[in-house]
Amino acid sequence: MTQAETQLDVRGLAKPDAYRTLKAQLDAVCEGVTDPVALMSTMACVLHHGFGHLWTGFYRRVDAKRLLVGPYQGTLGCLEIQVGRGVCGTAADKRFTMVVPDVREFPGHITCDARSRSEIVVPVFDHHGWVTAVLDIDSAEVGTFDDEDKRQLESWAAWLASRV
């Protein structure tokens, strides 16, 4: 079985090594693929199972005011989020990555799963600079995400944007 045929668990690795390992898997699995849904689905799966997150997925921007749930792994997500509301809507509106160490301290946090304790949301931009989606990852632990996650996931979002 090749790396592309298995779901890797990288929780025992240092974050840079974990992301490098998962990115190699993503590249292998998605070679030649340009469909945004297929790419988002695969990216969510690789990250979710690799790190054992609570929820990993995308909210797609369908118009100037709304994000709709896209491909994801985990429990049910919120179906629609208004741009400017919650962590996802704020990241889409402000156009930058949001790292929230404790979601209970984020004013206006939208609770889709009460077990969520920390979150990172990364905007995905198209070639015109429009936010087309956000990558949203939730953890059941406080303080899961840091600058390394931010840097790595922003590069993954850029990879996604370059493929579609």
Secondary structure, 3 states (H helix, E strand, C coil): CCHHHCCCCCCCCCHHHHHHHHHHHHHHHCCCCCCHHHHHHHHHHHHHHHHCCCEEEEEEECCCCEEEEEEEEECCCCCEEECCCHHHHHHHHHCCCEEECCHHHCCCCCCCCCCCCEEEEEEEECCCCCEEEEEEEEECCCCCCCHHHHHHHHHHHHHHHHHC
